[in-house]
Amino acid sequence: MRVRTSLAYRNIGLNNHVTRDNIALRESKTMSVIAMTLTVLYWIIAFSIGWLILIRVVRHFVHFPIPAFVAQLIDNPIRRQIQPPTKVVDWIDMREGMHVLEMGPGAGTFTIMAANRVGEKGRIYAVDIQPSVISKLDCKLQRDKITNVTTKVASAYEFPFSNRTFDRVFMIAVLGEIPDKKRVLFEIKRVLKDNGLLAIGEFLPDPDCPRRKTVIDWCKGTGFELINGYGGLLHYLLTFQKSIAEE
């Protein structure tokens, strides 16, 4: 009887030892997976930061519009979560019946929401210097049956519009790409109504993203005064009006 009891205790001890070894092995595998995941994330983040720095350095010396295929890629659910089109249009204070100029519409991330906001009595004019961008946007508008958007291929330095045409002018992640900021801001001032709003939005992952203070200085230097600022760390939107002193 004693022998059986002794063997039973030994078996229990062996089972406990095996269980502890299994638990230790699982914990070791779990830690290895976590370590590997963190390493991969580290290199992804490091590569992304390095790539952004490289692009910013290149674009500091060479200015060119973002290619059309890139514009399509950045119109994605993650970007829409960070910079929701509905919120951006709210900040710009678009209203029914307004005539609005959008510079650099890209894939139409904000164009369609703006068109819905101004309604049938209003109109959005989407302007880009690249025919391929406008062509793809036209296809999207036709597919979605949006009829109150007019697209044009034109330079931001010479808009094909009369003086004081628009209630709102807005551009999202565009101003940093334009070499002569002063010239384009003066051209915006020409086509904007005296009581209209200029809205400039930026998105931090964009390699051309300037600081808020930089944008404010550019606008103040061309006769605009800051009205409001919105957003946070990853994106922001600033609204301006023509300076009263210059009207």
C-alpha positions as CSV (number, residue, x, y, z in Angstrom):
1,M,0.0,0.0,0.0
2,R,2.8,2.3,0.9
3,V,4.6,1.5,-2.4
4,R,1.5,2.4,-4.4
5,T,1.1,5.7,-2.5
6,S,4.7,6.5,-3.1
7,L,4.4,5.8,-6.8
8,A,1.3,7.9,-7.0
9,Y,3.1,10.9,-5.4
10,R,6.0,10.4,-7.7
11,N,3.6,10.4,-10.7
12,I,1.9,13.6,-9.5
13,G,5.3,15.2,-9.0
14,L,6.4,14.2,-12.5
15,N,3.1,15.5,-14.0
16,N,3.5,18.8,-12.2
17,H,7.1,19.1,-13.4
18,V,6.0,18.4,-17.0
19,T,3.1,20.9,-16.7
20,R,5.6,23.6,-15.4
21,D,7.9,22.8,-18.3
22,N,5.0,23.1,-20.8
23,I,3.9,26.5,-19.3
24,A,7.5,27.8,-19.4
25,L,7.8,26.6,-23.0
26,R,4.5,28.4,-24.0
27,E,5.6,31.5,-22.2
28,S,8.9,31.4,-24.0
29,K,7.2,31.1,-27.4
30,T,4.8,33.9,-26.5
31,M,7.7,36.2,-25.6
32,S,9.5,35.3,-28.8
33,V,6.5,36.2,-30.8
34,I,6.0,39.5,-29.0
35,A,9.7,40.3,-29.4
36,M,9.6,39.5,-33.1
37,T,6.4,41.6,-33.6
38,L,7.9,44.6,-31.8
39,T,11.1,44.2,-33.9
40,V,9.0,44.2,-37.1
41,L,7.0,47.2,-35.9
42,Y,10.2,49.1,-35.0
43,W,11.7,48.6,-38.4
44,I,8.4,49.6,-40.2
45,I,8.3,52.8,-38.1
46,A,12.0,53.5,-38.6
47,F,11.7,52.9,-42.4
48,S,8.6,55.1,-42.6
49,I,10.3,57.9,-40.7
50,G,13.4,57.6,-42.8
51,W,11.4,57.6,-46.1
52,L,9.5,60.7,-45.0
53,I,12.7,62.5,-44.2
54,L,14.2,61.5,-47.5
55,I,11.1,62.6,-49.4
56,R,11.0,66.0,-47.5
57,V,14.7,66.6,-48.4
58,V,14.2,65.8,-52.1
59,R,11.0,67.9,-52.4
60,H,12.7,70.8,-50.6
61,F,14.9,71.1,-53.8
62,V,12.6,69.6,-56.4
63,H,8.9,70.6,-56.5
64,F,6.4,68.5,-58.4
65,P,2.7,67.6,-57.9
66,I,1.9,64.3,-56.3
67,P,1.3,61.7,-59.1
68,A,-2.3,60.6,-59.8
69,F,-1.7,57.0,-58.6
70,V,-0.4,58.3,-55.2
71,A,-3.5,60.5,-54.9
72,Q,-5.6,57.3,-55.3
73,L,-3.6,55.5,-52.6
74,I,-4.0,58.2,-49.9
75,D,-7.8,58.1,-50.2
76,N,-8.2,55.2,-47.8
77,P,-10.2,54.3,-44.7
78,I,-7.3,55.1,-42.3
79,R,-6.9,58.6,-43.8
80,R,-10.6,59.1,-43.6
81,Q,-10.6,58.1,-39.9
82,I,-7.8,60.6,-39.1
83,Q,-9.1,63.4,-41.3
84,P,-12.9,62.8,-41.7
85,P,-14.3,64.6,-44.8
86,T,-17.5,65.4,-42.9
87,K,-15.7,67.2,-40.1
88,V,-13.4,69.1,-42.5
89,V,-16.4,70.3,-44.5
90,D,-18.1,71.4,-41.2
91,W,-15.0,73.4,-40.3
92,I,-15.0,75.1,-43.7
93,D,-18.6,76.1,-43.0
94,M,-19.9,75.2,-46.4
95,R,-23.6,75.9,-46.9
96,E,-26.3,75.2,-49.4
97,G,-26.1,77.3,-52.6
98,M,-22.4,78.3,-52.2
99,H,-19.9,78.3,-55.0
100,V,-16.7,76.7,-53.8
101,L,-13.3,76.2,-55.4
102,E,-11.3,73.2,-54.4
103,M,-7.6,73.2,-55.4
104,G,-5.9,69.8,-55.9
105,P,-8.9,67.5,-55.4
106,G,-6.9,64.3,-55.8
107,A,-9.2,61.3,-55.6
108,G,-12.1,63.4,-54.5
109,T,-11.8,62.6,-50.8
110,F,-13.4,65.9,-49.9
111,T,-15.0,66.8,-53.2
112,I,-18.1,64.6,-53.0
113,M,-18.8,65.6,-49.4
114,A,-18.5,69.3,-50.3
115,A,-20.8,68.7,-53.3
116,N,-23.4,67.1,-51.0
117,R,-23.2,70.0,-48.6
118,V,-23.7,72.9,-51.2
119,G,-26.6,71.0,-52.8
120,E,-28.2,71.4,-56.2
121,K,-28.2,75.2,-56.0
122,G,-24.5,75.3,-55.3
123,R,-21.5,74.2,-57.2
124,I,-18.0,72.8,-56.6
125,Y,-15.2,73.7,-59.0
126,A,-12.3,71.2,-58.7
127,V,-9.1,72.4,-60.2
128,D,-5.8,70.5,-60.7
129,I,-2.8,71.0,-62.9
130,Q,-2.6,67.3,-63.8
131,P,-5.0,66.0,-66.5
132,S,-4.8,62.4,-65.2
133,V,-6.1,63.5,-61.8
134,I,-9.0,65.3,-63.3
135,S,-9.8,62.4,-65.6
136,K,-10.0,59.9,-62.7
137,L,-12.1,62.3,-60.7
138,D,-14.5,62.7,-63.6
139,C,-14.9,58.9,-63.7
140,K,-15.7,58.8,-60.0
141,L,-18.2,61.7,-60.2
142,Q,-20.0,60.0,-63.1
143,R,-20.0,56.7,-61.3
144,D,-21.5,58.3,-58.2
145,K,-23.9,60.5,-60.3
146,I,-22.6,63.8,-58.8
147,T,-23.8,66.6,-61.1
148,N,-22.9,69.7,-59.2
149,V,-19.1,69.5,-59.6
150,T,-17.2,71.2,-62.5
151,T,-13.7,69.9,-63.0
152,K,-10.9,71.9,-64.8
153,V,-7.3,71.4,-65.7
154,A,-5.6,74.7,-64.8
155,S,-2.6,76.3,-63.1
156,A,-3.1,77.6,-59.5
157,Y,-1.2,80.7,-60.6
158,E,-3.9,81.6,-63.2
159,F,-7.4,80.5,-62.4
160,P,-10.0,80.7,-65.3
161,F,-12.5,82.5,-63.1
162,S,-13.6,86.1,-62.6
163,N,-12.8,88.3,-59.6
164,R,-14.8,87.6,-56.4
165,T,-16.4,84.4,-57.7
166,F,-16.2,82.1,-54.7
167,D,-17.7,81.9,-51.2
168,R,-15.1,79.4,-50.2
169,V,-11.7,78.3,-51.5
170,F,-10.1,75.2,-49.9
171,M,-7.1,73.0,-50.4
172,I,-6.1,70.0,-48.3
173,A,-2.4,68.9,-48.4
174,V,-1.7,71.0,-51.4
175,L,-0.1,74.3,-50.5
176,G,3.2,72.7,-49.5
177,E,3.6,71.3,-53.0
178,I,3.4,74.7,-54.8
179,P,6.7,76.4,-55.3
180,D,5.5,80.0,-55.3
181,K,3.1,80.2,-52.3
182,K,2.8,84.0,-52.5
183,R,1.7,84.0,-56.1
184,V,-1.0,81.4,-55.6
185,L,-2.3,83.1,-52.4
186,F,-2.7,86.4,-54.3
187,E,-4.6,84.5,-57.0
188,I,-6.9,83.0,-54.5
189,K,-7.4,86.4,-53.0
190,R,-8.5,87.6,-56.4
191,V,-11.2,85.0,-57.0
192,L,-12.5,84.9,-53.3
193,K,-15.4,87.1,-52.3
194,D,-14.7,89.8,-49.8
195,N,-16.6,88.0,-47.1
196,G,-15.5,84.5,-48.2
197,L,-13.3,82.0,-46.4
198,L,-10.0,80.4,-47.5
199,A,-9.4,77.1,-45.8
200,I,-6.0,75.3,-45.8
201,G,-5.7,71.8,-44.4
202,E,-2.6,69.7,-43.9
203,F,-2.0,66.1,-43.0
204,L,1.1,65.1,-41.0
205,P,2.1,62.0,-43.0
206,D,2.3,64.2,-46.1
207,P,6.0,64.9,-46.8
208,D,5.2,68.5,-47.8
209,C,3.2,69.2,-44.6
210,P,4.2,72.7,-43.2
211,R,3.8,73.8,-39.7
212,R,0.7,75.8,-38.7
213,K,2.8,78.9,-38.0
214,T,4.4,78.7,-41.4
215,V,1.0,78.6,-43.2
216,I,-0.3,81.5,-41.0
217,D,2.8,83.6,-41.9
218,W,2.4,82.8,-45.6
219,C,-1.2,84.0,-45.5
220,K,-0.6,87.1,-43.4
221,G,2.1,88.1,-45.9
222,T,-0.5,88.1,-48.7
223,G,-3.3,90.0,-47.0
224,F,-5.2,87.3,-45.1
225,E,-6.0,87.1,-41.4
226,L,-6.6,84.0,-39.4
227,I,-10.2,83.3,-38.3
228,N,-10.1,79.8,-36.8
229,G,-7.9,76.8,-36.3
230,Y,-9.0,73.2,-36.0
231,G,-7.6,69.7,-35.7
232,G,-4.8,68.1,-33.6
233,L,-1.4,66.5,-34.0
234,L,-2.0,64.4,-37.1
235,H,-3.9,67.0,-39.1
236,Y,-5.1,70.6,-39.0
237,L,-7.3,73.1,-40.8
238,L,-6.9,76.9,-40.8
239,T,-9.5,79.3,-42.1
240,F,-8.7,82.9,-43.2
241,Q,-10.5,86.0,-44.5
242,K,-9.2,88.9,-46.5
243,S,-7.7,91.4,-44.1
244,I,-10.1,94.3,-43.5
245,A,-7.3,96.8,-43.6
246,E,-6.7,95.9,-47.3
247,E,-10.3,95.8,-48.5
